[in-house]
Amino acid sequence: MKRILAATALSSVAVLSSCSEQQGPQETAPRRVAVVTATEQPLIQGGTITGDIRARVQSDLSFRVSGKIIERLVDVGAAVKAGQILARIDAEEQRADLEVAVANLEAAEAQQTQAQLAFDRQQNLFRTQVTTRAALDQAQEALLTAQGSAKSAQAQLETARDALSFTELRADADGVITARNAEVGQVAQAAQVVFTLAHDGPRDAVFEVVETLFLGREVEPSVTVKLLSDLSRQIDAKVREVSPTIDPSTGTIKVKLSLNGNTSMPLGAPVAGSFRYKPLSMIQLPWSAMASKGGMPAVWVVDPRSAKTALRAIEIEGYQTNNFTIKAGVSAGDIVVSDGTKFLRPNEIVSYDGGAVK
């Protein structure tokens, strides 16, 4: 029995040994990856920003004297003509000042008439040697003083008339009222803004833009402007003015686009402006190609001769929705792994479409 068991065991060992020799060592197949060939192509970047339509020229209208507003003749949206009365303040005080100025002028003119008569009389007497030179000089001095007083009274009268006219607020140009800041019954101070008037004529699309939009890249001068209420209405506008200073309250700069005389978009209408950078030849790679080397951005590059991989650090120019732009680290023609980067190792042989293991 023991001999039988021993023979059986020996035969089993012999069978296993023969199977092992037949199978031999198995080689691991190269990892399959997806790749892209780095190529330079025109990169057009930009963004869409909202703004509004404004008149090229607009003015803030205010009374030049203080007083209680007793009448308001227009409201926001009203079209007005140059010289049209927009509002009035109580002019009782100004009328009283005008009456005083008229009375002062009449008194000054009467004094001037008396001084003129006195001077003429002294002059006639001096010719006949009846009066002295000192008396003639005194009469002449009194006449000059009276003439100066009359001129001063005349100037005060003109000032009073102007003050009375200032109780009426008039439009300084043809245009549309876009803002109102006072009501009837309110006491308006001198120079307090009551209306804002948008002058008829050229219009601009105005945008509050983050300053980084203009850093490092040159923006195309042509911008597509669309009406938010009707996106089918669009025009190409030109950048007319870029503010040199930053608004401290918003941290933005003001950009004005000329609508080239197009008035189809109403004042105050919200619009969207599509700003674009001038195209640059850059290398773009998909997000899936992104890897990391020492905490810095990197990509896996495949040697086309040996099909071996290498992890290469890169500098990134910018990020987009589905890809990123290379600033340095990758050259045109490099084969970059775009999918399958998670388990790669340096010098690992890979297979890919269009490449073969050498």
C-alpha positions in Angstrom: 0.0 0.0 0.0 2.8 2.4 0.9 4.5 1.7 -2.4 1.3 2.6 -4.3 1.0 5.9 -2.5 4.6 6.8 -3.1 4.3 6.1 -6.8 1.2 8.1 -7.0 2.9 11.1 -5.4 5.9 10.9 -7.7 3.7 10.8 -10.7 1.8 13.9 -9.6 5.0 15.9 -9.1 6.2 14.8 -12.5 2.9 16.0 -14.1 3.0 19.4 -12.3 6.7 19.9 -13.3 5.9 19.2 -16.9 3.0 21.7 -16.9 5.2 24.4 -15.4 7.8 23.9 -18.1 5.2 24.0 -20.8 3.6 27.3 -19.6 6.9 29.3 -19.0 7.0 32.9 -17.8 4.2 35.2 -19.1 4.9 38.8 -20.2 2.5 41.7 -19.2 0.9 43.5 -22.2 1.7 47.3 -22.6 -0.8 49.6 -21.0 -3.3 51.0 -23.5 -3.6 54.8 -23.4 -5.2 57.6 -25.4 -2.9 60.3 -26.7 -3.0 63.7 -28.5 -0.3 65.3 -30.6 0.5 68.8 -29.4 -0.2 71.4 -32.1 -0.2 75.1 -32.0 -3.5 76.7 -33.1 -5.1 80.1 -32.9 -6.5 80.7 -29.5 -9.5 83.1 -29.3 -10.5 83.9 -25.8 -12.8 86.4 -24.2 -15.9 86.8 -22.2 -19.4 88.3 -22.1 -20.1 91.2 -19.8 -23.4 93.0 -19.1 -23.8 96.8 -19.3 -26.3 99.4 -20.4 -26.9 102.0 -23.2 -26.2 105.6 -22.3 -26.0 108.9 -24.2 -22.6 110.0 -25.3 -23.2 113.3 -23.5 -25.4 113.7 -20.4 -25.7 116.5 -17.9 -26.9 116.9 -14.4 -29.4 119.8 -14.1 -29.8 121.8 -10.9 -31.1 125.1 -9.6 -28.5 127.8 -9.1 -30.3 129.3 -6.1 -32.0 127.6 -3.1 -35.7 127.4 -2.7 -38.8 125.3 -2.3 -39.9 123.5 -5.5 -43.4 124.6 -6.3 -43.8 123.0 -9.8 -42.3 120.0 -11.7 -43.2 119.9 -15.4 -41.5 116.7 -16.6 -40.8 113.2 -15.5 -38.3 110.4 -16.3 -38.5 109.5 -19.9 -39.8 112.8 -21.1 -38.3 114.2 -24.4 -37.4 117.9 -23.9 -36.1 120.7 -26.0 -33.3 123.1 -25.3 -34.6 126.0 -23.1 -37.7 124.1 -22.0 -38.8 124.8 -18.4 -38.5 121.7 -16.3 -39.3 122.9 -12.8 -39.8 126.1 -10.7 -39.0 127.1 -7.2 -40.7 129.7 -5.1 -39.4 133.1 -6.4 -40.9 135.4 -3.8 -37.6 136.2 -2.3 -36.0 136.8 -5.7 -38.8 139.1 -6.8 -38.4 141.2 -3.6 -34.6 141.4 -4.3 -35.4 142.6 -7.8 -37.7 145.3 -6.6 -35.0 146.5 -4.1 -32.5 146.5 -6.9 -34.8 148.6 -9.2 -35.3 151.1 -6.4 -31.6 151.4 -5.7 -30.9 152.0 -9.4 -33.5 154.7 -9.6 -32.0 156.4 -6.5 -28.5 156.1 -7.9 -29.6 157.6 -11.2 -31.3 160.5 -9.4 -28.1 161.2 -7.5 -26.1 161.0 -10.7 -28.5 163.6 -12.3 -28.1 166.0 -9.4 -24.3 165.6 -9.4 -24.2 166.2 -13.1 -26.3 169.4 -12.7 -24.0 170.6 -9.9 -20.9 169.9 -11.9 -22.2 171.8 -14.9 -23.1 174.8 -12.8 -19.7 174.9 -11.1 -18.1 174.6 -14.5 -20.0 177.6 -15.9 -19.2 179.6 -12.8 -15.5 178.7 -13.1 -15.4 180.0 -16.6 -16.7 183.4 -15.4 -14.2 183.4 -12.5 -17.1 183.4 -10.0 -16.1 180.1 -8.3 -12.9 178.5 -7.3 -11.0 175.6 -8.8 -11.5 173.6 -5.5 -15.3 173.9 -5.8 -15.1 172.7 -9.4 -13.0 169.7 -8.4 -15.3 168.9 -5.5 -18.3 168.9 -7.9 -16.5 166.7 -10.3 -15.6 164.2 -7.6 -19.2 164.0 -6.5 -20.3 163.4 -10.1 -17.8 160.5 -10.5 -19.0 159.0 -7.2 -22.6 159.2 -8.4 -21.8 157.6 -11.7 -20.0 154.7 -10.0 -23.0 154.2 -7.6 -25.3 154.1 -10.6 -23.2 151.5 -12.4 -23.1 149.4 -9.2 -26.8 149.7 -8.8 -27.2 148.6 -12.5 -25.0 145.6 -11.9 -27.0 144.6 -8.8 -30.2 144.9 -10.9 -28.8 142.5 -13.5 -27.8 140.1 -10.7 -31.3 140.2 -9.2 -32.8 139.5 -12.6 -30.5 136.6 -13.1 -31.4 135.2 -9.7 -35.1 135.5 -10.6 -34.4 133.6 -13.8 -32.6 130.9 -11.9 -35.8 130.0 -10.1 -36.8 128.3 -13.4 -34.8 125.1 -14.3 -34.4 124.8 -18.1 -33.0 122.1 -20.3 -29.6 122.9 -21.7 -30.0 120.8 -24.8 -32.5 118.5 -26.7 -32.7 115.1 -25.0 -34.4 112.7 -22.7 -34.8 112.9 -18.9 -33.2 109.8 -17.5 -33.3 110.6 -13.7 -35.3 112.7 -11.3 -34.1 113.4 -7.7 -36.5 116.0 -6.3 -40.3 116.4 -5.7 -42.7 119.3 -5.4 -42.6 120.7 -1.9 -38.9 119.7 -1.4 -36.4 122.5 -0.5 -33.7 122.3 -3.2 -30.3 123.6 -2.4 -28.2 125.4 -5.0 -26.3 122.9 -7.2 -28.4 120.0 -5.9 -29.0 117.6 -8.9 -32.7 117.6 -9.8 -32.7 116.0 -13.3 -30.3 114.1 -15.4 -30.6 114.8 -19.1 -29.3 112.5 -21.8 -28.5 114.6 -24.9 -29.8 113.6 -28.3 -27.0 112.2 -30.5 -24.4 109.4 -30.4 -24.9 106.7 -27.8 -22.5 104.4 -26.0 -22.7 100.9 -24.5 -21.0 101.3 -21.0 -19.6 98.3 -19.1 -18.0 98.0 -15.7 -15.1 95.6 -16.4 -12.6 93.9 -14.0 -9.2 95.3 -14.8 -7.6 91.8 -15.3 -9.5 91.7 -18.7 -6.8 94.1 -20.0 -3.8 92.6 -18.3 -1.2 90.8 -20.5 -3.5 90.4 -23.5 -4.6 92.9 -26.2 -8.4 93.1 -26.6 -10.0 93.3 -30.1 -11.3 96.8 -30.8 -14.6 95.4 -32.1 -17.1 94.1 -29.6 -20.5 92.4 -30.4 -23.3 94.1 -28.4 -26.6 92.3 -28.0 -29.8 93.5 -26.5 -30.7 91.3 -23.5 -34.4 91.6 -24.1 -34.0 90.6 -27.8 -30.7 88.7 -28.5 -31.4 88.8 -32.2 -30.7 92.5 -32.1 -27.0 93.0 -32.2 -24.4 95.4 -33.5 -20.6 95.6 -33.7 -19.3 98.4 -31.6 -15.9 99.9 -31.2 -14.0 100.5 -28.0 -14.0 104.3 -27.6 -12.7 104.9 -24.1 -11.2 102.9 -21.3 -11.1 104.6 -17.9 -7.5 104.9 -16.6 -8.6 104.7 -13.0 -10.4 102.0 -10.9 -13.7 102.7 -9.3 -12.9 102.3 -5.5 -16.5 101.2 -4.8 -16.7 98.4 -7.3 -13.0 97.6 -8.1 -13.8 97.9 -11.9 -12.9 100.2 -14.7 -15.4 101.8 -17.1 -15.3 100.8 -20.7 -17.3 102.8 -23.3 -18.2 101.4 -26.7 -19.2 103.6 -29.6 -22.4 102.4 -31.3 -21.4 104.3 -34.5 -24.5 106.4 -34.5 -26.9 103.5 -34.1 -29.9 104.5 -32.0 -31.9 101.3 -32.4 -31.1 100.3 -28.8 -33.0 102.5 -26.3 -31.4 104.5 -23.5 -30.9 102.5 -20.3 -31.5 99.1 -22.1 -29.4 96.3 -20.6 -27.0 94.8 -23.1 -24.3 92.0 -23.3 -20.9 92.7 -24.8 -18.8 89.9 -26.1 -15.1 91.0 -25.6 -12.4 89.0 -27.4 -8.7 88.9 -27.2 -6.6 89.0 -30.3 -5.8 85.4 -31.5 -2.5 83.8 -30.3 -0.9 80.6 -31.5 -1.0 78.4 -28.4 -1.0 74.7 -27.5 -4.2 73.5 -25.9 -4.6 70.1 -24.1 -7.8 68.5 -22.6 -8.3 68.5 -18.9 -7.8 64.7 -18.8 -4.1 65.2 -19.7 -3.4 67.1 -16.5 -1.1 65.4 -14.0 1.1 66.5 -11.1 4.8 66.4 -10.4 5.9 67.6 -7.0 2.7 69.5 -6.6 3.1 71.3 -9.8 1.2 70.9 -13.1 2.6 68.2 -15.4 1.7 65.9 -18.3 2.8 62.5 -19.4 4.8 62.5 -22.7 5.4 59.4 -24.8 8.6 58.9 -26.7 7.5 57.8 -30.2 10.6 55.6 -30.7 10.5 53.6 -27.5 6.9 54.1 -26.5 8.1 54.9 -23.0 6.5 57.5 -20.8 8.0 60.5 -19.0 6.4 62.9 -16.6 7.2 66.5 -17.6 6.5 69.6 -15.6 4.7 72.4 -17.5 3.7 76.1 -17.1 0.1 76.9 -17.7 -1.0 80.1 -19.6 -4.7 79.8 -18.7 -7.7 77.6 -18.0 -10.8 77.1 -20.1 -14.0 75.1 -19.7 -12.7 71.8 -21.2 -9.0 72.4 -21.7 -6.0 74.4 -20.6 -3.3 76.3 -22.5 0.4 75.5 -22.3 2.9 78.4 -21.7 6.0 76.2 -21.5 7.0 72.5 -21.1 5.4 71.1 -24.2 6.4 71.7 -27.8 4.5 71.2 -31.0 4.7 67.6 -32.1 5.0 66.1 -28.6 2.8 63.1 -28.0 0.9 63.7 -24.7 -1.2 61.1 -22.9 -4.8 62.4 -22.7 -6.5 59.5 -21.0 -5.1 56.8 -18.7 -2.6 58.9 -16.7 -3.6 57.7 -13.3 -1.6 54.5 -13.1 1.4 55.4 -15.3 5.0 55.1 -14.2 8.1 56.7 -15.6 9.7 54.7 -18.4 6.6 52.5 -18.7 6.0 51.2 -22.2 2.5 52.0 -23.5 0.5 51.3 -26.6 -1.7 53.8 -28.4 -3.4 54.4 -31.7 -0.9 55.3 -34.3 2.1 54.0 -32.2 3.8 50.6 -31.8 6.0 49.1 -29.2 9.6 49.1 -30.5 
